[in-house]
Amino acid sequence: MKLSERDYRWNFFVNSIDYAFFSLGMTLGSISTLFPLLARNLGASNVEIGLIPAVANLGWGIPAILGAKYAERARKKLDLVLKVTLGERLPYLFMALVCFFVAARNAKLALYLSISMLGVATFSMGFLGPPWMSMIEKVIDKKRRGTFFAVGNGLGALMGVGGSVLARHFLDRYPFPKNFGYSFSTAFAFFMFSFVFLALTREAPDEPDPTSGDPSYVRKSLSVFRDKNFRNYILERITNSLMFASSGFVTVYLMERLSLPDRTVAEFTAALMISQGVSSFLVGPLGDKLGHKVTLAMGKVLYALAMVLTALCRSLPMALSVYALLGFVNTTNMVGSPALTLDLVPRNKKEMYMGVLYFSIAPFSFAAPLLGGKIADWWGYESLFLGTALIGVFSTLFLLYFVEDPRGVERKRAR
């Protein structure tokens, strides 16, 4: 069975809606804005705040090799995705319950229960990274992948502006910690709505790799490192994770530096989402035309600029401009990174390549924000922001000079 053009159009539609509402849910449970503020209100230290992105990064990476193994054995990737995806969504309901019934009685317990639930959600996401990407590679037309990621991310971000209005309403109207409980429970509702559209995907079954389930799978996966270009891409992704060591501290720093009320975090989220939504419709088509390596390089430069502005920030408008830049950066990572990854991996080994990629990055993306917390304690937030800006410059140069974009090679040959 092969998918028809009509099937491809259907899949583009239902998966874009799934992507958009999942992104909207993530806005109301934002790891970069709401979660750090929740942690700070629960009495978290800098290292404990750094634990939030650290656990998330570890979750997104470590289970990927296992997810890749199961994906290779699955005739239909969608079946595997539907079985595991509730692990991404249900934790937000439990986080809401923690805010409603635990946080007021025991702040430290609530903090670690919330981080544990975040771990469950992100470990599920990490496991599903290769299966979901493999499914997208099958059900979305190759020529429209960048546009697909852009539409889903863009719609999610623009709807996220409404989500930020809801978040501001909850933060303003209800006392802490119930305000965060309402935000997380609303996020869960949007996650479950997106689940309905995910289940409507049309996928043709394929023949799994008969060797994918044997004990030598991990040893076999080491062959990925013999691919020089992909090995360089893994190194570039590692430098990228080190660059983001400062991302989890921007909200806390700006809130404290400018003495802002909690509701201002909703304005930060709105600036982030507006920028992310608008830039998505530029980044996706631009990447499809020029190659997604170009858009990833743009994102790194803008992240370095955002960190310099954060260190220098002395006003609310300047803080909002930081989040506008970070929204563009988010787009390049959410759109350009998966699209470039799919361009780089061989079709018959895509799950293995993606599993090795995410697994290799995980230790560094876990350690980076914890180290960032210590740097903030020892030398101040400004040193952390400026240091990661320099890493961003290095990462940009490494990407441009050592990672070869297949689309760029094709364009040169066409000339």
Secondary structure, 3 states (H helix, E strand, C coil): CCCCHHHHHHHHHHHHHHHHHHHHHHHHCCCCCHHHHHHHHCCCCHHHHHHHHHHHHHHHHCCHHHHHHHHHHCCCHHHHHHHHCHHHHHHHHHHHHHHHHCCCCCHHHHHHHHHHHHHHHHHHHHHHHHHHHHHHHHHCCHHHHHHHHHHHHHHHHHHHHHHHHHHHHHHHHCCCCHHHHHHHHHHHHHHHHHHHHHCCCCCCCCCCCCCCCCCCHHHHHHHHHHCHHHHHHHHHHHHHHHHHHHHHHHHHHHHHHCCCCCCHHHHHHHHHHHHHHHHHHHHHHHHHHHCHHHHHHHHHHHHHHHHHHHHHCCCHHHHHHHHHHHHHHHHHHHHHHHHHHHHHCCHHHHHHHHHHHHHHHHHHHHHHHHHHHHHHHHHCHHHHHHHHHHHHHHHHHHHHHHCCCHHHHHHHHHC
